[in-house]
Every structure is written in C-alpha cells, then in structure tokens.
C-alpha cells in the first residue's frame, strides 16, 4: 500500500495526491486484525500504512470496504482530515455473516455445499450493480447496505 517496491515482494501502488484509492478486503478477522492465508494485518500496522500514504501524498481520497468478523476494530484512529472513508461489515466485537448458503448455494443448478458470499459484501455489490456509482454517494450506499445487512452492525 505504501509504494515501497523494495520490501513489498510484489505490486505496489503508484498513486499520487490526485488518486482515489479503493481497497476491498474480504476474509477472516478478529479484534484488532484481519487474516490473510498465511499472515495477519493488525490495526496498528494498517494505521501506520495509512499515515505513511498520507505523508507521501499517495491519495486524495481513500475508501476501505472490509468484510471480516470484528472488522470495525481496524480503524480506531481515523480522523476527518485523513480523508479516509472506511465501511466495515461489523463493529469491533461482533462477527459478520455468510450469505447465499444452502439452499441458495447453487451454481448452474448444482448445490456447491458452501456459502457463496457474505451478507455485507453481497449487499454492497448488489447495490452497486443496481445503481449508478457516478450518482449514488458512498454515504447513501452505506445507509442502504446498513439497512440490508441484518446479521451484523455495519
């Protein structure tokens, strides 16, 4: 996220102060962390990355959509002047919930035996598909997704 190609081990953002950065994460979480297949990202590390990006003028606006249990715990230090909008599937203490589980877990008429998504992400993706993203504001979308997400407090 911070554009450091020497330590990243892969692709890095090459953005500037005119950039609008959108980050979507969907996986597991716990209080103060989100989980990758073989590692964790802690809330303080994410905040450090946001602070570094701000200092390096790597964004004008940044949006996070995070689907994970206890994902509300990932942003304890955001302030309005950071110009970061963060929407999370749940608060800092509760789980988020799956969607399109049995019997709705069919693809081409075949049950796959697993949930196909999660409630929060499905709600915002379906909202995006049914609205013009150049007209609908993030605030309006967040209100809609919050009303539709019944299993956890967005």
GIUR-V894895 format. One line per field, one symbol per residue. ss: DSSP state (a for helix, b for strand, c for the rest). burial: b if it has 16 or more other ideal C-beta (glycine too) atoms within 10 Angstrom, else e. A space follows every 10 residues. Layout:
ss: ???
burial: ???
//
This chain:
ss: ccccaaaacc cccccccccb bbbbbbcbbb ccbbbccccb bbaaaaaaaa aaaaaccccc bbbbbbbccc aaaaccccca aacbbbbbcc cccccccbbc cccccbbccb bcccccbbaa aaaaaaaaaa cccccccaaa aaaaaaaacc cccc
burial: bbeeeeeeee eebebeeebe beeebbebbe ebbbeeeeee bebeebbeeb eebbeeebbe ebbbbbbbbb bbbbbeeeee ebebebbbbb ebeeebbebb eeeebeeeee eeeebebbbb bbbbeebeee eeeeeeeeee bbebbeeebe ebeb
//
